[in-house]
């Protein structure tokens, strides 16, 4: 009984981590690159970005920041590899894929699928 409750909580935690990764990756310019640029401007140096922002044009006035999508996909692969090594793929891989899909739908619907270029 306790094991099932613990596994359910773990599944919810994975879902929350997927949403967090999608949020941070989708706002990479504002959350990571902007503070680096401001600090570099204050020190009169050029900014050194650790990870560049990956953008795709989605029309004349929209673009999509794909960092969150890529990070979440890498996290999904790592989780599935971990489950495969533990030989626990049978029910949990399906749940993990479902959590990933629901997190993607929620994240993209919150962002409006794209970002308006200003």
Secondary structure, 3 states (H helix, E strand, C coil): CHHHHHHHHHHHHHHHHHHHHHHHHHCHHHHHHHHHHHHHHHCCCCCCCCCCCCEEECCCCEEEECHHHHHHHHHHHHHHHHHHHCCCHHHHHHHHHHHHHHHHHHHHHHCCCCEECC
